[in-house]
Structures are given as structure tokens and as C-alpha cells.
């Protein structure tokens, strides 16, 4: 079945976003615990580009497929997981990049570089790292993996921010997140 990209985030209602999230079927990697480990020879650059043996993976469908198998181990390393083996993958910064954001009915909806949609909230919190003058904002995606908010999406967040106790914050699904490191 050919891949059909979701509609532009700005055109979707919160109900449409929630339905798209429910319809996304991901492999049950949380149930897999293979003993074998082999080197994936893969890397995800800070800009979200995936590489295999130093060559960019230019097929978006392959990146989407690989990203559905990605998790972050408790020790912080990222792996691609299959029922047969665990394959470490080098991640320069974050596994995903958030490339768009829309504020809808009290929720912040993000589109990732893999065309996935994520609603920020208690289950997918935002966190600020780095320097208060130039913070790096991350969104929890799934299985310990995060998306770094890119510059244009960060500007969208700043536009949505309100000052809470002299700190710029955004709220989504009842949770409030500071936009500067605490």
C-alpha cells in the first residue's frame, strides 16, 4: 500500500490529530527482548538525516520504517529493535526533529521529520536544556526517544508562550512546560 502523507498540521482539528495518532500502528517493540546484538552501522545526525555506512538514507519510507523500531535503552544508547536482534544506532542529538507545531484546543500538536504527529502533554512532555539564552527544547516521542524542536518550530512555541512566575511556558493537555532550562 503506498504511503499517504497526513494533511498539513494547520488544516487538522484536534480530533483529526487524535484519530491519526490512534490509527498509527507501530510494531510491539516493548514486547521484544532479543539476546543477539549486531552493529546497525547507522547514525542519525543532529539535523535528522539518517546514514548507513556514512551514506545518507534518501528514501523517506525507509527512515519511517526504521524509526518505528527505534528505542532508547535505560543506559541512554539508542537501538533498532527487531524480534531477532538489537542493533545499536548512533544518535548525534535526538532521534527525531519536530518541524512544525500547531496550538489546537488546549493542546500542542507537533509534526516530526518522519511525518508522525505527537501531542505534547503529561505522556509526551517538553523539556528545556542548555543555556537560558539559547535553550534546546525536546519533546518526548516514545520508547525513551525524543525530538529536538527545530528553530522555526521553537519560534512557534515562543509565540504560544505565556509568562508564569517570570518564566516563559507553554501548556498542553493540562501540563505546563518551561521554555528555559530550570
Secondary structure, 3 states (H helix, E strand, C coil): CCCCCCCCHHHCCHHHHHHHHHHCCCCCHHHCCCCEECCCCEEECCCCCEEECCEECCCHHHHHHHHCCEEECCCCCEEEECCCEEEEEEECCCCEEEEEEEEECCEEEEEECCCCEEECECCECEEEEEECCEEEEEEEEECCEEEEECHHHHHHHHHHCEEECCEEEEEECCEEEECCCC
